[in-house]
């Protein structure tokens, strides 16, 4: 199989959207510390870009949550591979995701984090794929709504490849 990638969202469009979301977050969290929780590995590129666009201190925390493996479909089996290393009680938390697809992973993660008593908990995603939603999740900050396609780039991968692309591309597979 040959993997082909076609551009869905350009680098420039992503950069502009990151600045817009950063501005919105700065306004809403004026006078408050912001604690990002990045869902590894895909969310790290977006989180770093977003944090750099915010003109105030941002605390960064990491979790590793998996539901895909090397497949293009969520398995529905959620595994927390790495948990937070400090409490979030009474902190203003924003979960930063690369993409929200079925919503299964995020709905479970949100319940877990809410049980830890944050002052507030919001969700920020670069990409939202609402056509695939099976679990209800409220998204507070959305970069782009996208069609039901498998996408790569800006942290999103296929079998651990293509995370480093500076644009969002649709991956397709063709016979050799």
Phi, psi and omega in degrees: 000138175257131178268126178242143181233126176245143184290130174255314180226127184284163176304316182295319178296321179294313180301317179296316181295321177299317178298320179296314180294318179301317179297317179297316180296316179304316181294316183288336182248026179301129180080004181236148172284143180249131177242109176275137168246113180270132174269109183286158355269333188300324185286346188296320181297312179296316181299316180296315178299317180294315180298320179293335181276348180269131186266035174213170183294136177233128176271138183242129178233158185226142171227150175242113183234130185235141171215359185254321188064226179257017182260172179260002180237141175296135182282340186085350175265115184262131177234128172269108184272332177212125181263172178298151180256005174209158183292154176245010181304130177066017178256153176271111190247138171235119173284127180251117182243153173282316182209143171246117185252263180291332183088354182301307183300311185292323180295321178290317180297318180298315178300317179299312183291322177298327180292347181265004170075040176292155176296322175207156179217119178235167182236133178232130178225144174290316184234140176235128179244077188296334180296341182261359187295128173238341177242137182284122174224135176268124182255126183272326180225120181235131175286294185219138168271132184235160178287172180283077177229155175274121186244155179224165177106159180053041179104335179280143186228166163234115181052043178071009179255158171078005178300329186278357177297140181267016176221169175260126180236152174268128180262136175228162184236132180231149177293146178284000000 
